[in-house]
Amino acid sequence: LLIVVDVNHYAMLVNYHRGVILHRFKFKRPVRDMKFSPDGSKFAVSFGKFVQVWLTPGIRREFAPMVLHRKYTGLVGDVTTLDWSSDSSVLLAGGKDCQARVWTVDTVKDYEPWTLIGHKKPLIGVHFEDRGKTLAERDQFFVGSGNTGSSLAGKLVGRCYTVSQDGVICTRECRKEEEEEEADLNDKMTGLESLGNDAVDFFSGSGDAAITFSTGEKSGGGSTDQAHDIVKAKWGTTSRHYFNTNSSTQNVVSTSYSPKHSLLVVGFSTGLFGLYELPSVSNIHTLSLSHSTIGTVSINPSADWLAFGCPKTQQLLIWEWRSETYILKQSGHAYGMKCLAYSPDGIVVATGGEDGTVKLWNSQSGFCYVTLPKTHTAAVTSVKFANPTVVLSASLDGTVRAHDLHRYRNFKTYTSDVPCQFLSMAVDKSGEVVCAGSAEPFRVCVWSVQTGKLTDVLTGHEGPVSSLDFHPVRGSLASASWDGTVKVWDLYKSDSTPETFESGADVVCVAFRPDGNQICSGTIRGLLRFWNTEDGSLICEIDGQKDIKGGRKINDRMTADNNASSRYFTSIAYSADGTCLLAGGNSKYVCIYEISQQILLKKFQISFNRSLDGVLDELNSKNDGDRGPIDEEHDSADENNNYTPHLPGAKRADDGSRKSKVEVLTMQVAFSPTGREWSTVSGEGLHVYSLDDDMIFDPMALTEAVTPGAVQSNLRKGKYGMALLMSLHLNEFALVKSVIEDTPYESISAVVRSVGQEHLSHLIQFLSKCMEDSPHVEYYLQWCLELLQTHGLFMEKNRGKYLRSFRALFRVVQSRYVDLKAICDDNKYSLEFLENQANLLLGGQDDK
């Protein structure tokens, strides 16, 4: 099970393995921490300044799966962190009031909750030590009285740690006094009193609830949990340690603790993290990961990997601290993406962001593998590939820069003779000419990519040039402007007059069809107009206002159906065959149209995140007033205590600050050159939609004789070719994989020759899927080699049919090659080192 809570306190209960939302729920107050109990039967939630414990729901759909077990009180400020004991019987929580409080999950007779004080700043982390380790330490070193050398008297029964924002970590121990008097009382206790104590545990829902009435003892051999151990015990501070931080500039922001290995990870506001061993608080590892705050940290169960999240820079890092290497290092654009472009082979996607950086992503894995050095000083508005090794970027800082993808550096900068801001850019098919359109003055600058010289300036528009596109065959350039026109320029004729297409409204996007015979433009009225490039005639129009409408923003004074302000497309792209058009704009939808029939094929909703503005079609009327939306009041008592009323007669503290939501919209859309996928960028990031779905059961040409039993029978008889064909007919992955791996190495060539052309694509797909996680690399490479030698010429002639499956196989082979290359290089250097050492030793012996 997975429970997710957003910033508006809405929670989703998800069956993680099936990817199904089981239930939606809303907490009425801020949720800052949530944690499942170690036994998985309950989970605790910080509920404002309270703590709620809920029973864990089942994995099936229920009408009301969320059942509240109990609510715990006692803290004055909001709860910021909480933790469970190892046996799930005790709950520890810390808050903004600089205190921590200890409760028993179920009612225990004679127990009173303890409040742990001693910090001057809000608590960031509270952690229980593993009970088994605590008792083992007590029994191993201090068998007699159980005193572990602490200043506190009594027998050690529990230990926890509290970490505050100013970098102070306190070790707290729970101890019981000598139990001679208590033993005397137990001797005098009657059987009825003993049954009364057991009854309290039974009716409170305690785990040790089985009562044996005949003997008056609990089932389980008399063993007690930690909740009963801490009854009539006292908590105290045994040690206080300080992280070497400057409290005025460096604060503790996040912590994570591994009870099994006694390791504490601490993340600081300056991008530094530290790994400490408890209870000695000895520093094991310290490293600076980022220049911004480490918002969250986590340690895996084996305590080998440390995960860090930096929200400001959108970084996700996984660090292996023993070998001091990165397992994963990903970072997004700090302030959102603005534009994207596919490489000619469709494998790489380049994106430009509001932060002025250009990043390269692998479209198959979704990982960013390089961030080009930041050279722009303003937002990047357009990126284009001049060729597979050169990417160009235009920015609002008035420059167009060329980046080398071999050395990852900016090798050329193109500037205008007049300071301006570039809104759009286009590169011709040869990669020799680059053009950029500016906002003010209204013109198009043309440069030579090789020399970097400004060769021409195209003027004639009366508004900002919003979009540019080159003709796929000829040297014509189409420019769209806010003056309501689309102009087609011939760059190789200096005295030619541009052809003008009037639209009657501001034009925000333009694109040529792949064959160059058609041009499409989009206006702010939601119209998509298609023109014939030969005679300039209008072919057809598509009204997309009703298709793109949807989503009411929080400041809208009317419903989404009546609001026409955002019903237009800002980016369009043709499919590879030119039959379909992809369009996205200031909405949560991306539309695909069939041009000849002028119909909407499909509409995609790019986000369902309710924290974004414009996702919901209808807003709750209770949040709307006569003059606009009403600010939501925080239920937490201390949310508004940071400011004091400064206006006469003001009843609440108001510093004038307001929160604004990120608007859901599509910045740019693009089709992959392969035609198998398309991408779009929005405020959430890069979205990739692909036709290459995972394999599902889709039997083809089945007969009564084709069954899994028949496949296994042919395998036992040694008829591997027949078994493979039958398994391909069944199209079931597990069955095909077993047949492939049961085929002897020397029989691979004969089996491949028996495969017909109609099954080649499916076989290649199955091989790529099997090879992803198989250790038999050489075995599968032999399959690939035999396939290419036997059917290579046929696949070359019909490359369009086999392109999808062949790309999947190539991607897997390349990834395995990269993995093996790193291992082989390490082994090579190790062997060379050993050989040199052996030669040195042998040489020294010869000298003697």
N, C-alpha and C positions, 0 to 999 in steps of 0.2 A: 504494500500500500504506500501511496505517496500523498501527502497533504501539502497543498500550496496555498499561501495566503498572500494577497496583493496589498498595495499601500492603502487601499480603501477598505480593508478588513474583510474582503470577500475570500472565502476558502473553497477549494475544490478537493474532493476526495477522489483519488485516481487509482485504478488498478494499473500499476506501472507496466507489467509485462504484457497486458492486452491493450494498453493504451485507451482505456475506457474511463470516462468520468462517471463515477458512481453516485455522487451527491454534491450539491452546492449548498454552501452555508455561509452566513455572515456573522462574524463576531462584532459585538456592539462597541468595542473599544479597541485602541491600538494594540496590535500583536507584534511584540519585538523579539520574542524568542519562543520556540516550540521544540519539544523533544519527546521522543518515544521512550518509554521505560525499557530497561534492559531485557525484561521478559516479554515485551511486546504486547502486554495486556491493556496498557493504558498509555495516554500521552498527555503531557502537561503543556499549557498555553499561558503566556503572560497576558493578562486581561486588565490593561490599565495598571492600577496599583494592587490588583488581586492576581491570584493564580488559580486557574481552573484545571481540573483533571477530568478527562473524558475517557470513557471506555473505548477501546479500539474496535472499530466496526469490522464486519466480515468482508470478504472479497466479493460477495454477491450484492446485487441491487436490493435495497430495502426501502420501505416507505420513510422511515425516520431512523437512519443508522447512527446518528450522533446522539449519544446518551451521556449526560453530565453526571459524573461521579461525585464531585465535591468542589466547593470553592474555598480557597484559603485566603485569609486576611492577616493584617498585622503590619504591613509596610505602609509608610506614609507617602512615598513617591512612586512613580511608575516603575514597574518591574522591568529590568533590562536583561537579566540573565537568570538561568535556572539549571539545575542538574539533579539527577537521580542517584541514589545509592546503588551499589552493584546488585543488591537483592530486590530492588524496586519497592522497598518498604519505607524509605525516607526521602523527603523532597527538600531541596535547598534552593533558595531564590535570593537574588540581590537586586537592588534598585537604585534609583536616583537619590534616595535619601541617605546614601552612604552606609546602608545597613544590609545585613543578610539575615534571613530567618529560616529556621529549621522546623519542618512539620513532619509528622508521620502521615503516610498516605491514608491509612485506615485508623480508626479510633483505637487507641491503646490506653488501658487503664493507668491512671496516675501520671500520664505524660503531660507536660506543659511545654508549648513551643518556646524555643530559645531565640533571642535576637542577638546577633553578633555585630559589635560595633568596633570602631577604631580607625576607620578611614575618613579622609577629608574630602574625597571626590567620589562621584558616582562609580558604582561597581560595574566593571566590564565583563568579568568572568568569575563564576563560582564553580568549584570542582570537588567532587568527592574522591577520596583515594579508594582504591579497590579494597573491599573489606577483607578478602583473603590475604592480601599483602600486609594489611595492618595487624591482623591477628597473628600471622606468621612471624612478623618482626617482634611482636610482644612475647610470643611463646618461645622463640629461638634464643633471644638475648636476655630476657628477664622472666625467667620461669617462676620465680618466687612471688614477688609482689606485683610484677607486671609493670613496674615503673621504668620507663624508657629513658631515664636521665633527665626528664623535663622538670621544670620548676613546679609544675602542677602535680599534686599528690593524687594517688589512686591508680586504678587499673585502666589501661588504654582500651577503649572500645570503638573509637572512630576517629577519623582525621579528614579534614577538608582544607581547601585553599581558596582564598578570595583575592582578586586582583582588581585594583582601582584604576581610574583614568590617569592619575598622576604617577603611575609606575610603581606602586607599592603592592607587594604580595605578602599576605599574612598567612601563617600556618596555624590552623585551629585544631585543637585536640579535645576529644570528649573523654572524660575519665570518671570512673566510679570510685567512691570511697571504699575502704576495707569492708567486706561484707559479713563480718562476724555478727553484728547486730541483726543484719537482714537475714542471715542464716537462722538465727534464733527465732526470729519472727516466722520464718517459713516452717520451722519445726512445730510451732504452736498453731499454724494455720489449719483450720478444719477443712474437711473434704468439701463442704458446701461453699466455702470461700474460693477454693481452687476451681470448682466448677463455675463460679461466678466470673472469674477472670477469663476462663475459656469461652464463656457465653458472650462476653464483650467482643472477643476476637471473632467469634462466629457471626454475630449479627452485624459487625462492622465490615464484613467482607474480607477479612484477613485470609491470607493463603493457608495458614496453619489452622484451618477451621474445623477439622475433624475432631470430635470430642468422644473419648471413650468413657461412657458414663459408669461402666463397671469399675474402672480403676481411677477415673478422674484425671487421667493424663492425656496429653496430646499425642496423636499419632505422629510418628516421625522421630522417635527416639529421644524426645526431650530437647531437640535442637531449637534454638530461638533465632529469630531474624534480628536485623540491626535495630528495627523499631522498638523491640522489647529490651535490647541491650542498653539503649540510651535513656531508659526510664530512670528517673532520680539520679541521673548523671549530670556533670557540670562541664560546660564548654569554656575553654580558655585559649588565649593567644600564646603560643610557645615561641614563635620567632617572627621577625619582620625583616623583609629584604626589600632593597630598592634597586630597580633597574637604573643603569647609568643613563638617565635621560634628563634633558633640560625641560622641566615641566612647563615652561612658558611657551616653548615652540614644539615640543615633541610629546605627544600623549599616547597612551595605550588605547587602541581602537578596537581590537578584536583578539580573542584568545581561543585556543582549542587544546584539549587535554586527552591523552591516551592513558586510561587507568591501568591497562595491562602492562605497559612499558614505563609508566611514570614519567612521561615526557610532556612538557608544556610548550606550546608554540604561541608566541606573542607578536602581534602586528602593530606597528606604530604609525603615527600620522605622517611621518616623513618618508615612508616607503621602506623602512628598515624592518626586518623581522629577526627574532631571536628564538633559539631552541634551547630549553633549559631542562635539566634533570631535577626532579623533586624526590624527597623533600629538601635536599641540600641546596637547591636553586643554583646549581653550577652550570655555567654557560657552555654549551656544546658547540653551537654554531650560530653565527651572525652574518647577515648578508643584506645589502641594499638592493632591492629589486626594482624600485620605481621612484619617481620624483613626486608621486602623489600618495594619498592615504591608502593603506591596505585595509579595505573595508571589511573583509571577512577572511578567515583562515580555517583550514580543516586538515586533519591528519588521518591517514587511512588506518585500518585495523592493524596492519603489520608494522605501522610506525616508520615505514621507509619513505613514503611520499608525502609531501606537504603541498597543499593546494592553497592558492592565494587569489583573491579577487580585488581589483582596484576599480571602483565604479567611475571615477572621474576620467581616467584614461581608457576605460573599457578593456582592461587587461585580465586575462586568465592565465595563471602560471601554475605548473606542477613541477616541483623541485624534488629531486632525489638527493637527500642531504648526505648520505654516506659516500656516494661517488661524486657529489657536487656537480650534478649535471641536470639540465632541463629535460623533463619528460615531455612536456607540452608548454608552448609559449605562444599565446594568441593575444592579439590586441586589435581593437576596432578603432574607428574614427572617433575622436573625442566628442565632437558636436554633431554627429550624424553624417550620412553620405549625401552627395549631391548628384553624382553622375557615375556611369559605368561604360565599359567597352569590352567586347570579346576579342581575343586574339584570333588570327586567321585560322588556327587549327581548332578553336573552340575549347581548349583545355584551360586557358588562363583568362581570368576576368580582372580587369584593372578598374579600380574605383577611386574617385576623388572626393574629399570631404570638406566640411566647413572649417576644419582645423588646418587646411592648406597642405595636407599630405596626400600622397598617392600610394595605394597598397595593391598588391598582386595576390589574387586568390586562386586556388585550385578548384575548378568548378565541380570536380568529382568528389573530392574529400570535404570541401567547404572550409579548408584551412587557409589562413593568410600565411604565406611562406616568406614574404619579404615586404618591408616598408621602405620605400625609396627615401633617400635623405630629403628632409624638408627644406625646400628652396623657395616656395611661395610664402608670401607674407599675408595673404588673404585667402578666402575660400576658393577652392577649385571648382569651376563651373562646367568643364568639359574635359574628357580624356578620349584619345583615339590612338589606335595602333597604326603607325606608318608601315611597319613590317613586323615579322615575329620577334625581332630583337630591339625595336625602338618604339617607345610609347611617348606620346605628346600630351601635354596638359596645359589648359588655358585657365587663367585665374582673374579674379577681380583686382589683383594688384597691377594689371596692365601688361603682363608678360605671358608668353607661350614658351614652355620649356620642353626640351627633348631629353629623354632619359634612356641610357644604355642598359639593356637588361642582361648583359654579360658581366659588366663591372658594377652595375647598380649605382650609376652616377649621372648627374646632369652635365651633358657634354655641349649643349648649345642653348642659347636663350634668344628669343625673338621678341623685339619690342617695337612699338609704334613711334612715329615721329612726334605724335601729340599724346600727352598723357590721357589714358582712357581706361575703362573697365570692360573686359571681354566677357560676353555672355554666352557665346557659342563658338564652335570650332569644327572644321572639316578637313579631311586629308584625302587627296585623290588616290586612285587605286595603285598607281605606281609608287606612291610614297615620296614623291619629289616636290609637291606643292602643298602648303598648309595655309588655310585661311581662317580668320577669326573675326567675328562680328562684335561691335562694341555698343555700349549703352549711350555714351555721349562723348564725342560726336557720333552721329548715326552713319557709320560707314563700315566697310569690310576691308581688312588688311590682308595682303597676299605676300607670302615669303617663299623663298627657295629653301628647302630643307637642308640641302648640302652646303650652300654658301651662307645661309642665315641672313641674306639681304632682303630688305623690303622691296619687292619688285613692282607692286601695284597697289593702288588704293581705289576701291569701288565706292562711289557715292551716288546718291539718288533716293535713298530711303528718308522718310520724314519722321521716323521713330526708331527706338532701339531695335537692333537686329537680334531677334530672339532665337533663330535656328538657322543652321546651314547644312547642306548636303550636296555631295558631288554626284554627277551622273556616273553610273557604273561603267560606261563604255567611252563616252566622249568627254572632253574637257569642259563640260558645262557645270556651273555652280548655281544652285538654287538657294536663295536667301529669303527668309520670312521675317516680317517686321510688324511692330505694333501699329504701323500706319495703315494696316489692312491690305497689304499687297504682298505677293510673292514674285520675286524677280529672278529670271534665269539669265546668267551672265556667261558669255563665251570668253574665257580667260586668254585664249590665244589670238584674239582679234582685238587690237587696241582701240579701234574706233567703232566697234559694234555697239548697237543700242540694245539694252537688255529687254527681254520679253517680259511683260508684266501681266500677272493674273490678279484681278480685283476680287476681294472677298467680302467687302462691306462691313467687316469687323476686324478687330485686332487678331493677327495671325501669330500663334505661339509655337507652332511646330510644323515641320515640312520633311518629306522623305520621298526619294525616288524608288520606284519598283525595281527589283533586281535586273530586269531586262532593259530598264531605262525608258520604256515607252509610256510610262504613267507616272504622275506625280500627285502626291496627296498632301493636303494642308489642313490643319485644324485651327478653328477660331474660338474665341471666348464665348460664343453663342452655342457651343456644343456641336457644331457642324463639322463633318469630315467631307471635304470636297476633293474629287478625283478629276484630274485634268489629263488630256492627251498632250504629250510633249511635242508631237509632230505639228499639229495644226492649232494647238492652244484651246481646243474646245472642251467644254465641261461634260464629263462622261456621266457622273451621277453624284448624288449627295446622300450622306447617312447622318440622320439626326440622332446623336447619342445622349441627349439630355436626360431622357427617361432611363437610359441604360446605366449611366454613371451616377445618377442621383442616389442618395442614401447617406445617412449619418447626420445627426443634428449636433452641432457644436454647442458648447455650454453658453456661449454669448449670443447665439442666434435668437432673434426675436420672433421667429416663425418656425414652423415645422419643416422637416427635410423635404416634404413633397412640394411645399410652396416656396422654397428657397432656391433661386436660380443662380446665385452668386458663384457657386463652385461647380456648376455643371458643365465642365468643358475639359478637354484633353490637353495635357501639356507635353506629351511625348508619344510618338507613334513609331512603329517599326513593321516592315514587311516580313513575311515568312520567306524561306529560301526559295520556294517555288512561285512566290508572288500572288498566290490565291487568297491569302488571309492577311489581315492587318491586326496588329496588337496595339492597343491604345490604353494609356493610363493618365490620370490627372489628379486634381485636387479632391480625391475621394478615396474611400476604402476599397474600391473595385478596380479591377483591370479587365478589359473587355477584348474578346477576339471576334472579329467580323469576317464573314465570307463576302468578298467584294462583289463578285459577279451577281450573286443573289441579293446582296445588300441586307443580310440577316445577321443577327447576333448568334454566334455559335456557342459561346460559353462566357460566363462571368465569374472571375475569381475574386474572393475577398482576401486581401493580403494580411489582415490582422484581425484577431478577435480579442485583443488586449483592451479591457475596459478602462484601463488607466489612461488610454490615449483619447484625445478629444475627437469626436466624430465617429466613433465606432457604433454607438447605440443609435437606432433610428428614432427612438422616443426617449425623452428625459422624464424623470420623476417630477411631477408638478409641484410637489412640496418644496422643491429647491428653487422654484421660480417665483419671483416677486413682480410687482408692477414695473419696477425699474431694472429688471435683469436678474441674474442668478444671485441667490443668497449664499453667503459664505457658510460653509459647514462648521458648526460649533464642535470643538473637540470635547469628548467626554472625559478626558483625563484632567484631573484637578490641577496639575502643575504645568500643563502645556503653555498657559498664558502668563506664567509667573516670571518670565524673563524680562518683562517690561512693566513699567509702572504708568498709570494714567497720567498724561501730560496735558490734557485738555480740561478746562473747567467744566465740571458736571459730567465728565466721562465716567461711565459705569464699568467699562472694561478696558483692559490695556490694548492699545492698537498703535503699532509703530508705523502703520501705513503700508507694510509689505503685503503682497498678494501672491498666491500661488497660481501658476498657469500650467495647463496641460500641454503636452506635445501633441501636435495635430497629426492625424493619420492622413497621409497623402503619398502619391507616387511621384518621385522626382524624375525617373527616366526608366524606360523599358527597352529591351534589346533581345533579338533572336540570336541564338547560337548559329554559327556558319554551318553546322551539321544539320540543323533543322530539328534536332531531337529535344531541345530544351530552350527555354527563354528565362530571362532574369529581369528583376526590377529592384530598385533601391527605394527605400522609404526611411522614415524616422527611426525604425527599429533596426535597419541594416540591409543586408543583401539577401534577396529571396530568389531561389533557383527552383524552377518547375521543370520536370523532366518527364518524357514518355517512357524512359527506361525503368519500369517498375521492377520490383523484386519478383522472382519467379513464383507463380502460384499454380495450383493443380488445374491444368487445362488440357484434358486428354484429346488426342486427335487420331482419327482413323482407327478407332478401337473395334475389335471383334471379340467374340466370346473366348477365343483362344489366347488372347493377350491379357494375361493376369500376372500379378506379382509372383504367384506360385510357379507359373510357366517360366518366368525369368530366372528364378532360383534353380529350377530343374535344368534349364539350358546351361547355367553356370556349372552345375555339378557334372554335366556331360562334356564340358569343355567347348561348347558352342558359344564362344564369347561374342562373336559378331551378331548372332541372332538375339542373344540376351540384351546386347546394347540397343539394337533396333526396337525390341519390345519395350525396354525401359524408356526410350525416347518417345514412343507412342503414348505411354502412360504419363510422361511429362511430370514425374514426381522426383524431387531433388534427391531425397534419401536413397531411393532405389537406383537412380542413375549413378550416384556417387559410389554405391557399393559395387555396381557392375564395373565401373571404370577402375576402381582400385583392386578388384579381384582379377582383372585381366593380367596375365603374365607379361613381363617386360618384352620378351621376344615375340609376343603375339600382337603387339600394338600396331605394327605396320599392316598386318593382314586385316585387323579389325577396322582400321581407318579406311582401307580400300573398300570395305563392304558397306560403308556409310554412303547413302545417296545424297544427291545435291539438295534434296528437299529437307534433309535433317541437319545440314551443315551448321546453319545459324544456331539451332538449339544446342547442338553439341558444343560449339564454341562458348556459348553462354554458360553451359553447365561446367565446362572446364575452367573458365575464369572464376566461377563461384567456388568450385572445389579447391582451387589453388590458393585462394585468399588466406586460409588458415591451416593449410596442410603442411606437414614437415617433409613430404616427399616431393621436393622441388625438382630434382633431376628426372623423376618419373613423369611428372606432368610436363616438363620441358620436352621430353621425348614425344609425348602426345602432340604438343604444338608443332614440333619439327616435322613429324609425319603428316600432320594436317596440311602444312604449307607445301611440303614436297609433293603431296598427292593432289591436292585441290587448289593450290596456289594460283595457277593460271586462270581457273574458272572464277575464283573469287576476285581476281584482278579485273576481269572483264565485267563482272557484275558487282562492282565495289559499292554501289549505292545500296544494294540489298543486304550486304554483309557488313556495312560500315558500323552499325550499332554494336553488333556482337564482337567484331574485331577490335573496336576501341576499348571495350570492356576487358578483353583478354590482354591487350597491350598495356593497359593501365595496371593490371595485376602483375604482369611479368616485370614491368618497370619498378613497381614498389618492392617486389621480392629481390630484384637486382640491387636496389639501393640498400636494403637491409643486409644482404649478404656481403656487399662490397665493404660496408663499415666493419663487419665482423672479420672479414678476410684481411683487411688492412691492419686491424689490431693484432690479429694472429701473426701476420707477416712481420710486423715490427717486433713482436715478442720473440719470434723465432730468430730473427736477426740479432736481437740482443743476446739471447742465449748462446747463439753460435759464436758471437764475438767474445762473450765471457769464456766460453770453452776454449777458444783459440788462445786467449790470454793466459788461461791456466796451463794449457799444454805448453805454450811457449815458455812460461816461467819454469816449468819442470824440466824442459830441455836445456835451459840455461844452467840449471843446477847440476 
